[in-house]
Amino acid sequence: MSAMSEYEFQVLTFDRHTPKAVRRQAVREHAEYGRWELTRSVRYEGGVHRVWLRRRIIRVQRTA
């Protein structure tokens, strides 16, 4: 087994008019059903909100 974990990432982007409750619900659904975890959240100057999610890649080793 390797000591380093491998992750896959997904970026969610919301425009400035998206309500906070809708953004929160989207992140919550990804976390609950897709096993994603919040890595980073940034709000840019124009009001765009971007969220980075990650989840661990699980590799199954075959036995011969």
Distance bins in CASP14 RR format, pairs under 12 A and 6 or more apart:
PFRMAT RR
TARGET T0000
AUTHOR 0000-0000-0000
RMODE 2
METHOD distances of the structure
MODEL  1
1 58 0 0 0 0 0 1 0 0 0 0 0
1 59 0 0 0 0 1 0 0 0 0 0 0
1 60 0 0 0 0 0 1 0 0 0 0 0
1 61 0 0 0 0 1 0 0 0 0 0 0
2 57 0 0 0 0 0 1 0 0 0 0 0
2 59 0 0 0 0 1 0 0 0 0 0 0
2 61 0 0 0 0 0 1 0 0 0 0 0
4 56 0 0 0 0 0 1 0 0 0 0 0
4 57 0 0 0 0 0 1 0 0 0 0 0
4 59 0 0 0 0 0 1 0 0 0 0 0
5 37 0 0 0 0 0 1 0 0 0 0 0
5 54 0 0 0 0 1 0 0 0 0 0 0
5 55 0 0 0 0 0 1 0 0 0 0 0
5 56 1 0 1 0 0 0 0 0 0 0 0
5 57 1 0 0 1 0 0 0 0 0 0 0
5 58 0 0 0 0 1 0 0 0 0 0 0
5 59 0 0 0 0 0 1 0 0 0 0 0
6 54 0 0 0 0 0 1 0 0 0 0 0
6 55 0 0 0 0 0 1 0 0 0 0 0
6 56 1 0 0 1 0 0 0 0 0 0 0
6 57 1 0 1 0 0 0 0 0 0 0 0
6 58 0 0 0 0 1 0 0 0 0 0 0
6 59 1 0 0 1 0 0 0 0 0 0 0
7 35 0 0 0 0 0 1 0 0 0 0 0
7 36 0 0 0 0 0 1 0 0 0 0 0
7 37 0 0 0 0 1 0 0 0 0 0 0
7 39 0 0 0 0 1 0 0 0 0 0 0
7 52 0 0 0 0 0 1 0 0 0 0 0
7 53 0 0 0 0 1 0 0 0 0 0 0
7 54 1 0 1 0 0 0 0 0 0 0 0
7 55 1 0 0 1 0 0 0 0 0 0 0
7 56 1 0 1 0 0 0 0 0 0 0 0
7 57 1 0 0 1 0 0 0 0 0 0 0
7 58 0 0 0 0 0 1 0 0 0 0 0
8 34 0 0 0 0 0 1 0 0 0 0 0
8 35 0 0 0 0 0 1 0 0 0 0 0
8 36 0 0 0 0 1 0 0 0 0 0 0
8 37 0 0 0 0 0 1 0 0 0 0 0
8 39 0 0 0 0 0 1 0 0 0 0 0
8 52 0 0 0 0 0 1 0 0 0 0 0
8 53 0 0 0 0 1 0 0 0 0 0 0
8 54 1 0 0 1 0 0 0 0 0 0 0
8 55 1 0 0 1 0 0 0 0 0 0 0
8 56 0 0 0 0 1 0 0 0 0 0 0
8 57 1 0 1 0 0 0 0 0 0 0 0
8 58 0 0 0 0 0 1 0 0 0 0 0
8 59 0 0 0 0 0 1 0 0 0 0 0
9 30 0 0 0 0 0 1 0 0 0 0 0
9 36 0 0 0 0 1 0 0 0 0 0 0
9 37 0 0 0 0 0 1 0 0 0 0 0
9 38 0 0 0 0 0 1 0 0 0 0 0
9 39 1 0 0 1 0 0 0 0 0 0 0
9 40 0 0 0 0 1 0 0 0 0 0 0
9 50 0 0 0 0 0 1 0 0 0 0 0
9 51 0 0 0 0 0 1 0 0 0 0 0
9 52 1 0 0 1 0 0 0 0 0 0 0
9 53 1 0 0 1 0 0 0 0 0 0 0
9 54 1 0 1 0 0 0 0 0 0 0 0
9 55 0 0 0 0 1 0 0 0 0 0 0
9 56 0 0 0 0 0 1 0 0 0 0 0
9 57 0 0 0 0 0 1 0 0 0 0 0
10 26 0 0 0 0 0 1 0 0 0 0 0
10 27 0 0 0 0 0 1 0 0 0 0 0
10 30 1 0 0 1 0 0 0 0 0 0 0
10 31 0 0 0 0 0 1 0 0 0 0 0
10 34 0 0 0 0 1 0 0 0 0 0 0
10 35 0 0 0 0 0 1 0 0 0 0 0
10 36 1 0 0 1 0 0 0 0 0 0 0
10 37 0 0 0 0 0 1 0 0 0 0 0
10 38 0 0 0 0 0 1 0 0 0 0 0
10 39 0 0 0 0 1 0 0 0 0 0 0
10 40 0 0 0 0 0 1 0 0 0 0 0
10 50 0 0 0 0 0 1 0 0 0 0 0
10 51 0 0 0 0 1 0 0 0 0 0 0
10 52 1 0 0 1 0 0 0 0 0 0 0
10 53 1 0 1 0 0 0 0 0 0 0 0
10 54 1 0 0 1 0 0 0 0 0 0 0
10 55 0 0 0 0 1 0 0 0 0 0 0
11 27 0 0 0 0 0 1 0 0 0 0 0
11 30 0 0 0 0 0 1 0 0 0 0 0
11 36 0 0 0 0 0 1 0 0 0 0 0
11 38 0 0 0 0 0 1 0 0 0 0 0
11 39 0 0 0 0 1 0 0 0 0 0 0
11 40 0 0 0 0 1 0 0 0 0 0 0
11 41 0 0 0 0 0 1 0 0 0 0 0
11 42 0 0 0 0 0 1 0 0 0 0 0
11 48 0 0 0 0 0 1 0 0 0 0 0
11 49 0 0 0 0 0 1 0 0 0 0 0
11 50 1 0 0 1 0 0 0 0 0 0 0
11 51 1 0 0 1 0 0 0 0 0 0 0
11 52 1 0 1 0 0 0 0 0 0 0 0
11 53 1 0 0 1 0 0 0 0 0 0 0
11 54 0 0 0 0 0 1 0 0 0 0 0
12 18 0 0 0 0 0 1 0 0 0 0 0
12 22 0 0 0 0 0 1 0 0 0 0 0
12 23 1 0 0 1 0 0 0 0 0 0 0
12 24 0 0 0 0 0 1 0 0 0 0 0
12 25 0 0 0 0 0 1 0 0 0 0 0
12 26 1 0 0 1 0 0 0 0 0 0 0
12 27 1 0 0 1 0 0 0 0 0 0 0
12 28 0 0 0 0 0 1 0 0 0 0 0
12 29 0 0 0 0 0 1 0 0 0 0 0
12 30 1 0 0 1 0 0 0 0 0 0 0
12 31 0 0 0 0 0 1 0 0 0 0 0
12 36 0 0 0 0 1 0 0 0 0 0 0
12 38 0 0 0 0 1 0 0 0 0 0 0
12 39 0 0 0 0 0 1 0 0 0 0 0
12 40 0 0 0 0 0 1 0 0 0 0 0
12 41 0 0 0 0 1 0 0 0 0 0 0
12 42 0 0 0 0 0 1 0 0 0 0 0
12 48 0 0 0 0 0 1 0 0 0 0 0
12 49 0 0 0 0 1 0 0 0 0 0 0
12 50 1 0 0 1 0 0 0 0 0 0 0
12 51 1 0 1 0 0 0 0 0 0 0 0
12 52 0 0 0 0 1 0 0 0 0 0 0
12 53 1 0 0 1 0 0 0 0 0 0 0
12 54 0 0 0 0 0 1 0 0 0 0 0
13 23 0 0 0 0 0 1 0 0 0 0 0
13 26 0 0 0 0 0 1 0 0 0 0 0
13 41 0 0 0 0 0 1 0 0 0 0 0
13 42 0 0 0 0 0 1 0 0 0 0 0
13 43 0 0 0 0 0 1 0 0 0 0 0
13 44 0 0 0 0 1 0 0 0 0 0 0
13 47 0 0 0 0 0 1 0 0 0 0 0
13 48 1 0 0 1 0 0 0 0 0 0 0
13 49 1 0 0 1 0 0 0 0 0 0 0
13 50 1 0 1 0 0 0 0 0 0 0 0
13 51 1 0 0 1 0 0 0 0 0 0 0
13 52 0 0 0 0 0 1 0 0 0 0 0
13 53 0 0 0 0 0 1 0 0 0 0 0
14 20 0 0 0 0 1 0 0 0 0 0 0
14 21 0 0 0 0 0 1 0 0 0 0 0
14 22 1 0 0 1 0 0 0 0 0 0 0
14 23 1 0 1 0 0 0 0 0 0 0 0
14 24 0 0 0 0 0 1 0 0 0 0 0
14 25 0 0 0 0 0 1 0 0 0 0 0
14 26 1 0 0 1 0 0 0 0 0 0 0
14 27 0 0 0 0 1 0 0 0 0 0 0
14 41 0 0 0 0 0 1 0 0 0 0 0
14 42 0 0 0 0 0 1 0 0 0 0 0
14 43 0 0 0 0 1 0 0 0 0 0 0
14 44 0 0 0 0 0 1 0 0 0 0 0
14 46 0 0 0 0 0 1 0 0 0 0 0
14 47 0 0 0 0 1 0 0 0 0 0 0
14 48 1 0 0 1 0 0 0 0 0 0 0
14 49 1 0 1 0 0 0 0 0 0 0 0
14 50 1 0 0 1 0 0 0 0 0 0 0
14 51 1 0 0 1 0 0 0 0 0 0 0
15 22 0 0 0 0 0 1 0 0 0 0 0
15 23 0 0 0 0 0 1 0 0 0 0 0
15 43 0 0 0 0 0 1 0 0 0 0 0
15 44 0 0 0 0 0 1 0 0 0 0 0
15 46 0 0 0 0 1 0 0 0 0 0 0
15 47 1 0 0 1 0 0 0 0 0 0 0
15 48 1 0 0 1 0 0 0 0 0 0 0
15 49 0 0 0 0 1 0 0 0 0 0 0
15 50 0 0 0 0 0 1 0 0 0 0 0
16 23 0 0 0 0 0 1 0 0 0 0 0
16 43 0 0 0 0 1 0 0 0 0 0 0
16 44 0 0 0 0 1 0 0 0 0 0 0
16 45 0 0 0 0 0 1 0 0 0 0 0
16 46 1 0 0 1 0 0 0 0 0 0 0
16 47 1 1 0 0 0 0 0 0 0 0 0
16 48 1 0 0 1 0 0 0 0 0 0 0
16 49 1 0 0 1 0 0 0 0 0 0 0
16 50 0 0 0 0 0 1 0 0 0 0 0
17 23 0 0 0 0 0 1 0 0 0 0 0
17 46 0 0 0 0 0 1 0 0 0 0 0
17 47 0 0 0 0 1 0 0 0 0 0 0
17 48 0 0 0 0 0 1 0 0 0 0 0
17 49 0 0 0 0 0 1 0 0 0 0 0
18 24 0 0 0 0 0 1 0 0 0 0 0
18 25 0 0 0 0 0 1 0 0 0 0 0
18 26 0 0 0 0 1 0 0 0 0 0 0
18 27 0 0 0 0 0 1 0 0 0 0 0
18 43 0 0 0 0 0 1 0 0 0 0 0
18 47 0 0 0 0 1 0 0 0 0 0 0
18 48 0 0 0 0 1 0 0 0 0 0 0
18 49 1 0 0 1 0 0 0 0 0 0 0
18 50 0 0 0 0 0 1 0 0 0 0 0
18 51 0 0 0 0 0 1 0 0 0 0 0
19 25 0 0 0 0 1 0 0 0 0 0 0
19 26 0 0 0 0 0 1 0 0 0 0 0
19 49 0 0 0 0 0 1 0 0 0 0 0
20 26 0 0 0 0 0 1 0 0 0 0 0
20 27 0 0 0 0 0 1 0 0 0 0 0
20 41 0 0 0 0 0 1 0 0 0 0 0
20 43 0 0 0 0 0 1 0 0 0 0 0
20 49 0 0 0 0 1 0 0 0 0 0 0
20 51 0 0 0 0 0 1 0 0 0 0 0
21 27 0 0 0 0 0 1 0 0 0 0 0
21 28 0 0 0 0 0 1 0 0 0 0 0
22 28 0 0 0 0 0 1 0 0 0 0 0
22 29 0 0 0 0 0 1 0 0 0 0 0
22 49 0 0 0 0 0 1 0 0 0 0 0
23 29 0 0 0 0 0 1 0 0 0 0 0
23 30 0 0 0 0 0 1 0 0 0 0 0
23 38 0 0 0 0 0 1 0 0 0 0 0
23 41 0 0 0 0 1 0 0 0 0 0 0
23 43 0 0 0 0 0 1 0 0 0 0 0
23 47 0 0 0 0 0 1 0 0 0 0 0
23 48 0 0 0 0 0 1 0 0 0 0 0
23 49 1 0 0 1 0 0 0 0 0 0 0
23 50 0 0 0 0 0 1 0 0 0 0 0
23 51 1 0 0 1 0 0 0 0 0 0 0
24 30 0 0 0 0 0 1 0 0 0 0 0
24 31 0 0 0 0 0 1 0 0 0 0 0
24 38 0 0 0 0 0 1 0 0 0 0 0
24 41 0 0 0 0 0 1 0 0 0 0 0
24 49 0 0 0 0 0 1 0 0 0 0 0
24 51 0 0 0 0 1 0 0 0 0 0 0
25 31 0 0 0 0 0 1 0 0 0 0 0
25 32 0 0 0 0 0 1 0 0 0 0 0
25 33 0 0 0 0 0 1 0 0 0 0 0
26 32 0 0 0 0 0 1 0 0 0 0 0
26 33 0 0 0 0 0 1 0 0 0 0 0
26 36 0 0 0 0 0 1 0 0 0 0 0
26 38 0 0 0 0 0 1 0 0 0 0 0
26 41 0 0 0 0 0 1 0 0 0 0 0
26 49 0 0 0 0 0 1 0 0 0 0 0
26 51 0 0 0 0 1 0 0 0 0 0 0
26 53 0 0 0 0 1 0 0 0 0 0 0
27 33 0 0 0 0 0 1 0 0 0 0 0
27 34 0 0 0 0 0 1 0 0 0 0 0
27 36 0 0 0 0 1 0 0 0 0 0 0
27 37 0 0 0 0 1 0 0 0 0 0 0
27 38 1 0 0 1 0 0 0 0 0 0 0
27 39 0 0 0 0 0 1 0 0 0 0 0
27 40 0 0 0 0 0 1 0 0 0 0 0
27 41 0 0 0 0 1 0 0 0 0 0 0
27 49 0 0 0 0 0 1 0 0 0 0 0
27 50 0 0 0 0 0 1 0 0 0 0 0
27 51 1 0 1 0 0 0 0 0 0 0 0
27 52 0 0 0 0 0 1 0 0 0 0 0
27 53 1 0 0 1 0 0 0 0 0 0 0
28 34 0 0 0 0 0 1 0 0 0 0 0
28 36 0 0 0 0 0 1 0 0 0 0 0
28 37 0 0 0 0 0 1 0 0 0 0 0
28 38 0 0 0 0 1 0 0 0 0 0 0
28 51 0 0 0 0 0 1 0 0 0 0 0
28 53 0 0 0 0 0 1 0 0 0 0 0
29 35 0 0 0 0 0 1 0 0 0 0 0
29 36 0 0 0 0 1 0 0 0 0 0 0
29 53 0 0 0 0 0 1 0 0 0 0 0
30 36 1 0 1 0 0 0 0 0 0 0 0
30 37 0 0 0 0 1 0 0 0 0 0 0
30 38 0 0 0 0 1 0 0 0 0 0 0
30 39 0 0 0 0 0 1 0 0 0 0 0
30 51 0 0 0 0 1 0 0 0 0 0 0
30 52 0 0 0 0 0 1 0 0 0 0 0
30 53 1 0 1 0 0 0 0 0 0 0 0
30 54 0 0 0 0 0 1 0 0 0 0 0
30 55 0 0 0 0 1 0 0 0 0 0 0
31 37 1 0 0 1 0 0 0 0 0 0 0
31 38 1 0 0 1 0 0 0 0 0 0 0
31 39 0 0 0 0 0 1 0 0 0 0 0
31 51 0 0 0 0 0 1 0 0 0 0 0
31 53 1 0 0 1 0 0 0 0 0 0 0
31 54 0 0 0 0 0 1 0 0 0 0 0
31 55 0 0 0 0 1 0 0 0 0 0 0
32 53 0 0 0 0 0 1 0 0 0 0 0
33 55 0 0 0 0 0 1 0 0 0 0 0
34 53 0 0 0 0 1 0 0 0 0 0 0
34 54 0 0 0 0 0 1 0 0 0 0 0
34 55 1 0 0 1 0 0 0 0 0 0 0
34 56 0 0 0 0 0 1 0 0 0 0 0
35 53 0 0 0 0 1 0 0 0 0 0 0
35 54 0 0 0 0 0 1 0 0 0 0 0
35 55 1 0 1 0 0 0 0 0 0 0 0
35 56 0 0 0 0 1 0 0 0 0 0 0
35 57 0 0 0 0 0 1 0 0 0 0 0
35 58 0 0 0 0 1 0 0 0 0 0 0
36 51 0 0 0 0 1 0 0 0 0 0 0
36 52 0 0 0 0 1 0 0 0 0 0 0
36 53 1 1 0 0 0 0 0 0 0 0 0
36 54 1 0 0 1 0 0 0 0 0 0 0
36 55 1 0 1 0 0 0 0 0 0 0 0
36 56 0 0 0 0 0 1 0 0 0 0 0
37 51 0 0 0 0 0 1 0 0 0 0 0
37 52 0 0 0 0 1 0 0 0 0 0 0
37 53 1 0 0 1 0 0 0 0 0 0 0
37 54 1 0 0 1 0 0 0 0 0 0 0
37 55 1 0 0 1 0 0 0 0 0 0 0
37 56 0 0 0 0 1 0 0 0 0 0 0
38 50 0 0 0 0 0 1 0 0 0 0 0
38 51 1 0 0 1 0 0 0 0 0 0 0
38 52 1 0 0 1 0 0 0 0 0 0 0
38 53 1 0 0 1 0 0 0 0 0 0 0
38 54 0 0 0 0 1 0 0 0 0 0 0
38 55 0 0 0 0 0 1 0 0 0 0 0
39 50 0 0 0 0 0 1 0 0 0 0 0
39 51 0 0 0 0 1 0 0 0 0 0 0
39 52 1 0 1 0 0 0 0 0 0 0 0
39 53 1 0 0 1 0 0 0 0 0 0 0
39 54 1 0 1 0 0 0 0 0 0 0 0
39 55 0 0 0 0 1 0 0 0 0 0 0
39 56 0 0 0 0 0 1 0 0 0 0 0
40 49 0 0 0 0 0 1 0 0 0 0 0
40 50 0 0 0 0 1 0 0 0 0 0 0
40 51 1 0 0 1 0 0 0 0 0 0 0
40 52 1 0 1 0 0 0 0 0 0 0 0
40 53 0 0 0 0 1 0 0 0 0 0 0
40 54 0 0 0 0 1 0 0 0 0 0 0
41 48 0 0 0 0 0 1 0 0 0 0 0
41 49 1 0 0 1 0 0 0 0 0 0 0
41 50 1 0 0 1 0 0 0 0 0 0 0
41 51 1 0 1 0 0 0 0 0 0 0 0
41 52 1 0 0 1 0 0 0 0 0 0 0
41 53 0 0 0 0 1 0 0 0 0 0 0
42 48 0 0 0 0 1 0 0 0 0 0 0
42 49 1 0 0 1 0 0 0 0 0 0 0
42 50 1 0 1 0 0 0 0 0 0 0 0
42 51 1 0 0 1 0 0 0 0 0 0 0
42 52 0 0 0 0 1 0 0 0 0 0 0
43 49 1 0 1 0 0 0 0 0 0 0 0
43 50 1 0 0 1 0 0 0 0 0 0 0
43 51 0 0 0 0 1 0 0 0 0 0 0
44 50 1 0 0 1 0 0 0 0 0 0 0
44 51 0 0 0 0 0 1 0 0 0 0 0
END
